[in-house]
Amino acid sequence: MAANTSATDPAVPARPPRLSRATLARVPAHAHPRVPLDERRTGIVHLGPGAFHRAHQAVHTEDAMAAAGDPSWGICAVTQRSRTVVEQLAPQDGLFSVLLLGQPPPGHPPARVVGALTEVLSAPEEPAAVAARLADPDVRVVTLTVTEKGYRRDPATGGLARHDPLVAHDLAGAGAPRTTIGRLVAGLRLRHERGGAPLAVLPCDNLPANGPLVRRLVQDFLAALPGGDALAQWVDARVAFPATAVDRIVPAPRPLDLERVTGLLGVRDAAAVAAEPYSQWVIEDRFPAGRPAWDAAGADLVADVAPFETAKLRLLNATHSALAYLGSLAGAPTVDRALALPGMETFAEELTSHELLPTLRPCPGLDLERYRARVLDRLANPALGHTTRQVAADGTEKLPVRVVAPLREHLAAGRVPQRLLLVLAAWMRHVTTAADLDDPRAAALRRARAHAGAPARAVESLLALRAVFDQETAASPEVRTALTAHLTTLTRHGVTAALRQAAG
């Protein structure tokens, strides 16, 4: 019989303790939070503290507090749905680590503990506490990362989807709010009632004109809310909605990433995130109650975010989607493996230089050609392990701004961009053949699966989806012909043949 072993057996390595304030002394000093934890005060509420927020805005905010010596911008993190983030962060006193995937910049450790979060709340379980935080006059900025689908927009109007059951629930006021906009409005209402201190609401999702978009959704909600006129007037006068553009690749952390964090820091971290070294944040500088010194932490504070956000959505996000759909069809599990497929690097070079770059306006201080080339280098980083499945999710939300928008510009100029159309054809092949669809409109997409073997009928079915294609684009004979040709090639001959056809 084998001998029993236990945690006291010297032959069994002791399991490292979990990250928390009590175990922070075990972490190497160079990886400690950059602000004294006891001095932090809450100045920001963030809705949706997933991996991207923790690897991007939280890092910039801690660095800004450190650079300015101002610890008053700590973040109250509010989870929107799952308790997972609470269970990850609460036992760790809000501490988490960021692991850099690739060569760290000079002077940066490969992993660091971030102490920007002062509190973690669950919106479904603690609605009153969330509203109270949003109403706190010491809170001067609200940030959001809730993904495209989290805003619950009507694809036909671009405004609030009032027919959505959860939106209707929040408008009826029958219980605690269940949507992002409903929770935000509940906090704004309480803030108004308690004196109406000014506030900035700063969305950080990949949506064009995201600040004006959220402002419109709040206005739509208030217009449908009985007695919402006075609150709407206060919001117009005292609440700003600056636009932002965010750029950092943050793949879902893998077990090997968590193991590496433990090895580097000496503690286990259930809330660790992994990210590429590159990070960009462009912010419209409009804050009625002040803001952190984000500019001292590498962010760009500008008067007009629009050209930057368009450049990022098209050069990075559209290319990301292209590699995800074409790569997954060819069996590539990750984005870097997709880029290494025969003909794919040439395709990506030509897509970005010939069909995406020409649609962009100049960005003051940003060399677009250099940014374009850097995007391809970033996507080729094998350390990221960013899965094609993850990037391919929610295509009906992502493709209209990433791919269809530049397509419309080419069509208006009399050009038919074959590479952009191949990306759309690859998405069509994906949604008609994938075993599992992760998309808010999965039910509508599944109806096209009956046409998986009939490219012309699949194109016809999916062009009718107004959430993705506007009427004019869908009616274009050139679009229909090109999509059918590309989808036929993908169906009968595969990705390599389709890439050759697009190049030709």
N, C-alpha and C positions, 0 to 999 in steps of 0.2 A: 504494500500500500504506500502511495506517495506521501511524503511528509507534508503536514499542513504548514502554510506560510501565512504571515500576517503583516500588518503595517509596521510592526515592531521588529520584524525579521530584518537584520542588516543586509541580507542578500536582495531584498526588495527595495528598489529606490523609492524614496519618499516622494509623494505627489506634491508638486509645487502648490503653494497656496493661491487662492484667487485674488486678483487685483482688487484693492480697496484702499481707503485712506490708511487703514491699519497695517497693510502690507507694502505700502509705497516705499518704505525704507529699503526694501529688498531690490527695488528697481535701480539700475545704474543712474547716477546723478544727471548725466547728460541727457537722459530720456525722461526726466521729471516734467510735470506741467510747468509752463512758463509764467504762471501767475500764482502768488501765494493763495492757497485754497481758502484760508480763513478770512481773506480780505475781499473775496468776490461778493458782488451784489448783483441781483437780477435786474437786467435792463432790457432783455430781449425775451420774447416768447416765440418758440419755433413749433410750428405744426408739421408733424411728419418727420421725426428724427431717425430716418432710416440710414443705411450705409452711406448714401451720397452726402447727406447733411453732415454726418460725423466726419467724413473725410474731406469736406470742402468748407462750408461756411463756419463750422465749429473751429476748424484749424485756423482759418483766416481771422476769426474773432479773437481767439486766444492770443494769436500773434499780435493783433492790434492792441489788445489790452496791455500786453507786455511792452510793446514799442512805445506806447504813450504813457505808461505807468498809471493807467486808469482801469481799475478792476470793477467798474460799475456796469459792465456790459455782459455779465454772466447770462447764461441761457437757461430758461425753463423749457424743457423738452416735453412736448405733448404728443403722445401717440394717438393715432386716429382710429385704429381698429384693433389689431392684435395686441395681446398682452406680452408678446415675445420680447419687445424692446424693453418694457418695464422689467421683466424678469432678468434680462441681461444686465441692465444698467443699475437698477435700484440696489441690489446687493453689493455693487461696486462703488456706491456713493457717487454715481454719475461718471466715474472715471472710465475711460476706454483708451485703446491704443490704435495708432495708425501705422501700418506696415507699408513701406515703399517697395513697389515691385519694379525692380530695375536699379540702375545706378543712382544713389542719392546725390543731390547737388552738394557741392563742397560745403562742409560745415554742418550738414544735416545728418542725424543718426538714421539708420535704416528703419528703426521703429521708435516711436515716442508715445508717451502717455499724455492725453489731452484732458485738461481740467476745466473746460469752458462751461460744462453743464452744471448748474447749481441745483436743479430739481428735475424730477421726471414724474409726469402726471399721465393718467389714462383718461382720455376724453369720454369714452363710454361709461367708465365707472366713477369718474369724478367731475361731472359737468359743472357743478357749482364752483369748484376750485379752479377749473380752467377759465371760466368766465371772470372770476375774481382776479386772476392773474392778468388777463387781458385788460381789465379795468384799472389795474394798479398804476398810479401816475408815475411811479419809478420805471415802469416799462414804457420805453419810448419807440421801440421797433418791434414789429411782428414779422417773422420770416416764414416762408412756406416751401416745402418740397413734398407735394402730394401726388406727383405724376400727372400726366395729361388727363387721364380718365377721372382723377380725383376731383376735378372741378365741376363735373356733371353739366357739361354744356350741351345745348341743343345744336346738332350738326347743321340744321337748316338755317338757323339764325345766328349762331355763334354766341348767343346769350345763354341765360340760365335755363336748364331743362325743367320747366315747372311741372311737366307731366311725370317726371321721374318720381317713383314712389317715396324715396327718402327725402327728396326736396319737398314734395307735397306734405309729408309728415312734419318737416321743420316749419313750413309756412303755416300749418294748422296750429302749431304750438301745443300739441297734445302731450308732449313729454320732452325729455332731454334731446337736444339736437343731434342728428346723426350724420350730417354732412359737414364738410370743411367750411363752406360758406355759412351754413346755419350756425355753426359754433363761433365763427368769426363775428357774425352779426350779434349773437347773444352777448359776446364780450364787449362789442362796440356799444350796444344798448346800455349795459351796466356802466360802462365808462362815461357815457353821456349823462346818465343819471347821477353819477358821482362827481360831476364837475367838468367833465369834457376836456381833459388834458389832451393836447395834440399828439398825433401818432403817425408813424409811417408803416405801411403794410408792403412788404418787399417779397414778392414771389420769386422763387429761384428754380422754376421748372423750365424745361426746354420748349417754350412756346413764344411765338413772335409777340412783341408788345405785351409781355406778360403782366406788367403793372396796370396799364389801361384795361386789359382783359379782366383782371380781378376786380378792378373798380366797377366795371360794367356789371359783373355778376352780383356784386354787393348791391348796386343800384337796382338791378332787376329784382333781387330778393326783397329789398325795401319797398319797391313799387307794388309788389304783390302782397305785402304785409299790411294787415289792417292797422291804421294809425301810424304807419311808418314814415309819414312826411317829415315830421320834425327831426327824426333821427337822420333821414336822408339829407336834410339841409345842413345838419351839423357835420355829417361825414364830408359833404362837399367843401365845407369851410375849414375843417380842422384835421382831416385825415388825407395824407398823401399816399400815392400808389406808384412809387418809382419802378422803372423797368430794370431788369438785369439780364446779363448773359453769363452763363456758368459753363465751365469747361474743365472736366477732369474725368478720366476713365476710372470707374470704381466697380470692378467685378465683384460678384458674390464671393466672400472669403471661403477658401477651401480648407479641409482639415490640415493640409501641409502648411498653409499660411498660419493657422492657429498654433501649430507645433513650433513654427519658426519664431512667432511672437514669444512663446514661453521660453524658448532657448535664448532669445536676445534680452528679455526683460526679467526672467527669473520668476515670473508669476503667470498664472493662467488668466486669460481674458476672454470671457464669454461674449463680450461686445466688441471685440477687435474688428477692424475693417482694413482692407487692403486697397491700395490705390497706386496709380502710376505717379512718378515724381512730378510731372507737369500739372500745374493748376492755374487757371485763369478765372478772374471774376471781374466783370465790367458792370458798373453800377451807375444809374442815373442819380446825380447828386442832388437829391431833393428830400430833406429830412427836417420837418418842422420842429422837432424836439431834440435834434442832435443825433449823432451816430458814433459808432466806434471809429478809431483811426485806421479804417481798413486800407486806406491808401498807403499808410506806413507799413502795411503787412503784405504789399504786393498787388492789391486790387487797383483797378483803374476807375477813378471817379470821373464821369464824363457828362456832357450835356445831352448827348443823343446816343442811346445804346443800339438803336436799330441796325446800323451797318455791321456792328460787331456780332449781334445775335444772328443775323442772316448768314454771315460768314461761317459761324460755328455750326449752325443748323445744316448748312449745305456741304461745307468741306469736311467736317467731321461726322456729323450725324447721318447725312445721306450716304456717305461712303461706308460708314459702319453698317447701315441697313443693307447696302448692296452686298457687302461681304457676308453678312449674316444669311441672307436668303440664297444667294448663289452658293455660298460655302456649305450651308446645311444640305442643299440639294445634292451636292457632290460628296457628302459624307464627312465634311470637315467639322470636328467638334468644337473648335475654337476659332476666333477671328484671325489669329496669327497663322494658323494652319490653312485657313481659307485663302489668305493673301499669298501663301506659298504654292497654291495650286497652279498648274500650267496655264499660262496666259492671264492669270488674275492680276498680277502686279502691273502688267501693261494696261489691262483694262482699267484698273484704279487710277493709274497715272493719266490716262486719256479722259476718263470720266471727270476727274477733278480739274484738269488743266483746260480741256476743250469745252466741257458742258456745264460745269459748276462755277469755276472762277470767272468766266465772262458775265455771269449774272449778278456779280457783287459790286457794291459801291465801295469807294475807298474808305478805309478805317484809319483815322488819324493816329499815328504812332505804331500802326501794325502793318508789317510787310506781308501782304496776302500771299504772295508766291512762296515766301519763306514759311509762312504758317501752313500752306498747303503741303509743302514737302515734309514739314515736321509731322503733320497729321499721319502721313503714310508710315513714317518711322515709328510713331507711337503705336499705330495699329499692328505693326509687325513685332512688337515686343512680346516674346514668348513667355515672359514672367507673368504677364497679366492673366493668362488662362481664361479670357473672357469668352463664354460659350456663345456659339451662334444661336442657340435656343433662347438664351436670355435676351440677346439683342433683337431677335426676331419677334419677341412678344409685343402685343398691343400695336400691331402694324396699322390698323385703321385709325389710330390716334396719331401715329408718328409720320406716316407717309404723306399726308396732305401738305404739311409744312416743309418736310425734308425733300421730297421728290416731285410731287405734283405742282408745287408752287414754281420751281424753276422750269418745269416742263411747260407751264402756261406762258412763261416769258418767252421761251424759245418759239412756241407756236405763234404768239403774237407778232414775232419778228419774222415769221415765215420759215422757220427752221424746224426740222423734225429730229430731235436728239435721240439717236438710236440707243445710246448707252443708258440713259435715264429710262427709256421704255423697256429695255431689257431688265432693269432692276424691278420695274413694276410687273413684268411678266414672271420674273422669279418669285415675287411675292404671290402672284396668282397660282403658280405651281405649288408653292408652299402651302397655301391655305386649302387647296383642293386635295392635297395628298398627306399632310402631316397627321400623325396619329393623334396628337393632342394639340389643341389650339388654345393659346393663352392670349385672349383678345376680348375686350368688352362686347364685341359684336360677333362672338363666336357662332351664335345661333344663325344669324344671317349668312355668315360665311359657309356654314355647313351645307346650306342649300345648294351652293355651287359645286359641292363635291360630286354630285351626280354627273357633272360634266368633266370629270378629271381626264377622261380619255378623248374628249372632244374639244380641242383648244378654242375653236371659234365660238362655241356655245358658252364655254367658261368665261371668255372675254366679255361676251354679251351680258352674262349674268353679273359679273363683278363690276363692269362699267356702270351698271345701274345703281351701285351703292353710293348714295349721295354723301355719306359721311367721308368718302375718300375722293370721289371724282365730281367736280362741278359739271353742270349740264353742258356747257360749251366744250369742255375737254372731252367728255364722254361722247359727244356727237361728232367729233372730228374724224373724218374717214381715214386720215393719215395715222392717227393714234390707233384706231381700231385695226387697220391693216398691219401696222408694225407690231402691235401687241400679239396679234394672232400669229404672225410669222415667228416671233421670238418664242412664244409659248409652244408652238408646234415643234420647233427645234429642241427646246428643253424637254418636251414630252417624248420625242422620238429618238433623239440623239444625245441628250445630256448637256451638261454645263460647258464642257470644253468646246464642243461644236458651237454652242450659242455664243461663247466669247469670241470665237473665230469669226462668226457671222457678224457680230457687232463691230469688230475691228475692221472687217472688210467693208 
